[in-house]
Amino acid sequence: MLVQGLLLRLSTLDSDAESAVRVIAYFDSLVRDHVSVPVLLTATARLTQCPVGLLDAATGRRTRVAADGSVDGTVVTPAVPGSARELSSGLGAVWMEREGPAHGLDEIVLERYAAAAEVTLERAAALAGTPKDPALVELALSAETGEAERARALRLLGFDPATPLQALAIALPGQEPASGLRAMGHHVRAATIGDTAAVLVATALEVGLPEGARVGIGPELPGARAAESWAGARTALRFTGPHDLVMRWSDLGALALFADLPEQAIAGLPDVRAMSRLGEEALLAVRALCLAGSVRGAAQAVHLHHSSLAARIARAESVLGFSLGDQPGRMRAHLALALVRLLS
């Protein structure tokens, strides 16, 4: 790494596009090599042949490295206007202290130095274990979080902002939501938001949860769009019920649009009111029929004789006020079953 710093110096480069590309590649290689903060500063000082510094806002520590790469505790005001740059998300700042006229590549060096410093500080914080997962999960999932803040939160959680993630919304009273998922080998981070457990997972998975847990699974999206996946997961959770414990947002289709309706409007629909009056046995019979498409198939699914299930369906039809013997009737019932779950 130090040899690389000695080979690439601004004094040997012209202010042209090819030299700018070499500078970019230089800092990219430092990031790929996961260098520490001191190594980044030393490499930058040797590249620029002038003192450079870094402020770590999390600790308040200022580090200054002389042109020869040695650490120097002296802190001075940057001599050249524009030779300091604030890092995103309040991470701190970096600066260069060039005496005399600026080099033609100083601007691109400062830009890439700042970008590398952001990644390096985030990695150092993650290794130190100072950030708290729940707060970072909330930050990553919030629709109010800015792009840079979300990317930083995801990196601190161990996720690449460009890598596909899924958010899960879990109703799991009194239990730690992520333990079972971690046991299956998935990279998982979790928090509790309101009365719902929020989980970020790096790969699509078949969810296995303790008895009674309900889960909504958001769409698989790049980490930078984690808030969208979380919104989809919460919507999917609303469509879960005692007999539909897991619901994927991707399986809802047009049903997802109904989640935006006021609850009062849903509760006032005649089919929803009628479905709400059905007893547990009748509800199970209607659900089985809607899924199977035939009385015999539904009876087999719920382990009943087909004549017994047919009797339950007939009683349900008398309450609903329409026939379940054809596809339009079953579609109508299926929609009413889904809407009943949206009522708190």
N, C-alpha and C positions, 0 to 999 in steps of 0.2 A: 504494500500500500504506500509506504513512504517513498519507495523507488518510483512509483507512478507519479507521486507528487513532484519529484525532482525532474522527471522527464517532461512534464507539461507545465510550462510557465508562460505567463502572459507576455513577458518580454520577448518571447520567441514566436508569438502569434500575431498575425495581422488582424485588423478589425474587419474581417470579412465573414461571409456565411459559413465557409468551411471551418474556420477557427471557432465560430460560435457553436457549431455542431460538435466539435471536439470538446468544448467546455461542457456542453450538456451531457455528452457521453461520460465525461469524467465524473460528474456528480452523480449520474445514474449508477455508475459502477460502485461508488461509495455506498449508495443506498442498498444496492443489491448485496453488497458484502456485509450489511448489517453492522457498519462501523459504530463505535461509541461516540459520544459527544466530543471528548478530547481528541480522538483521531480525526473527526470531521473538521474540527477547528485547525488542527495541525496541517492537515492536507490543504485546507483553504488558504491558510497563511503562506504555505510554500508555493502554492499556485500563484497567488497574487503578489507575493514578495512584499507584503505589507502587513502590519498587525491587523488582526480581526478579533471580533468578540461576539459573545452570545449571552443574552439574558434569559434565564429560565424563570418564567413568571410563577411557576408552581412553588419553587423554593426561594425565589428572590435572589438567587445566586448569579453573579456576573463573572464570566470567565473570559480572560483576554489572553491571546496567544501572539507572541512576537513574530516578526517576519521569518525568523529561522525555525519556527515551530515550537519554541520553548514557551511554557506557561508564564505569564506575567500578570501579577495582581493589579497593575496600574490600570485605571479606567480614565479615559479621556473622552472629550466630546469629539465625534467624528469631524475631521477637518474639511471634508468635501460635502457640500449640500447634496442630499439624496443618497448618501452612502450608508444610510441605515434603513432597515425595513422591519416593520411590525409583522409578526407571524400571525396566521389565522387562528381563530378560536381562542384568542387571548393567551397563546402559549408563551409569548415573550417577544424578543426582538434579536436581530443580528446586525452587525455593522462591520465596515471596513475603514481603516484609518490611513488612507494613502496621502502622502505628502506630495505637494506639487500637483500638476494637472492630472486629471483622471485618465485612465487607460480606456481605449475605445471599447473594450470588452467588459468594463467594470459593471455595467448595468445588467448584462446577461449573467455575469458571475454572481452578483448579489441576488438576482432572482432565483438562480438554481441553488445557491447556498441557503437561502431562506426555505425553499421547498424541501431540501434535504434535512435541514434542521428540524422542520416540523415533524417529518417521519421519524427522525432519530429520537426526538424528545418523547414522542408518543410511545415508541417502542421501549424506551427507558422507563417510562411511567408504568407501562404494562408489566414489565419484568419486576419492577419494585412492588407491584401489587397494591399501589395506593388507591387507584380508583375503585369505587364500589360498583359491582355489577348491576344491582337494581337501578341505581340512578342513571347509569349509562344506557341500560335497556330502555328506560323511559325516554331518555333523550333521543335515542335512535328511532323510537317508534312514534314520537310526537310529530304531528303535522306542522307544528309551529317551528320546528328545528330547522335552522339553515343548512344548506348543502355541506359547507365546510365542517360545521359542528357535528352533523350526522356522520360524516366520513371519519372524523376523529374518534367519535364514540364507538363506531364499529371496529376501528383498528384496535382501540384499547380493549375491546371485548374479544379480540382475536379473529375478527371477520375482515375479509377484503371487501371494500364497498362495491366492487364490480362483480363479486361472486354471487350467484343466486342464493337467496335465503327464503325461508318461510316463517311467518309469524303464526303462532298458535294462541288462541284465547281459550282458557280452560276454567271451567267452573268445578273446582275441586276443594270444597270446604275443609279447612283444617289439615291439609296435607301439602308437602313440598312438591311442586308441580314437575320439576325437572329431573328428579332422581331416577325415575324409571327410564326416561329418555337417555340420560347419561349412561345408564347401565347397558343400553343397547349399542353404545359406542358412538353416539352422535355428539357433535360439538354443540353444546346447548348453553344458553344464558337465559336467566329468568328473573322476573320481578313481579310484584303484585301491584296492579293498577286498579284502584277502587276495590270492587269485590271480585275482580277477575285476575287470574294468573296470566301473565304475558310471557310467552316463551319465544325466543329466536333460535332457530335450528338451521344448520348449514346444508342439510340434505333433505330431500323428500323422504318420508318415512311412513310406515304403517304404525299408527298410534296404538299402544297398549297401555291402558290406564286402569287404576283401581276401580272397583265396582262403584257405580254411582257418579263417576266423573263424566262431564260433558265437554266436548272440545270442538271448536270451530277452527278450521285450517285455512289460512289465507293463501292467495296465489303465490307461486314461486316467482320471485322477482329479484333483480339485482339489489344488493344491500342498500344502495343509495335510494331505493324506493321502498324501504322497509315500512314506512308509514302507510303506504297503500296496502301492503300485505296485512298489516295489523287491522286496518279498517275492514278489509275483506274477512279476516278471521272473526272479528267481533260480529259482523253481520251473519256469518255462518253459524256462530254460536247461538244466535237468537232463534235459528230454525231447528236447533236440537231439542230433544225431548226424552222422556223416559225410555222410549223404544228406538230412538234415533240418536244415540249418544255421540256419534262422530259425524260432522257435516263439513264437507269441503266447499269453499266458496266457488270453486270451478264447477261443481256439480249443481249449483243453484240455478244457473242460467237466468231466465227472465224473472224467476222468483225473487231475486235480489232486489229488484225494483220496489217490491212491496214493503221492504224494510224501511223505506223512506216515508211511508204513509203514517199519518197520525194514528196513535193507538185507538183513539175514540172512533175514528172512521172505520177501522178494521172491526172493532167490537160491534159496530152497528150493522154490519153486513148480515142479512138474513141467514145465509149458509153458515157463517161463523157462529151465530147465535144458536142455530140448530145443532151444529156439531158439538158445541160446548155443553149441550144438554144430554149428550149420549153418555151412557155408563162405560166403565172400563172395558167390559167384554165386547160391547158393540163397537167401541173405538178400535179395538184390536182387530175385530173382524173386518171393519171397513178398510183399515190400513192394509191388512193382508190381501184383501181383494184388489185394492188399487195397485199393489206391488206385483201380484201374481197375474192379474188380468182375467182369472176365472175362479169360480167357486171351488172346483176340485183342487186347483193349484194352491189356492189360499188355505183350504182345509188341511192340505198336506203340510204347508209351512207352519201352521199353528197346532198341528197334531190333533185335529178334530175330524170326526166323520163329516163328510160333505153335507149331509142332511142337517146336522147340528149347526154347521156354519151358515147354511142357507137360511135357517130359522133366525139366526142372529142378524143376518143381513136384512131380512124382511122387517124385523123390528126396527132396525136402523133407518130403513127407507121410510117407515111410517113417521119417524121423527123428522127426518131431513126433508121430506116432502117431494122427493124426486127419486127416479129409479137408478140403481147402480148396475143394471143389466147390460148397459152398452158403454162404449168408450167415452162419449161425451159426459155421461153421468159420473163415471169413475174419475174423469179428469176434473170435474167440478168438485167432487169429494176430496180428491187429492189436494187441490188448491185450498179448500176450506181447512183441511187437516194442517197444512203448512201455516196458514194464517193464524190458527188458534195458538200456535207456539209463539207467535209474536206478542201475545198478550201477557203482560207480567202478572 
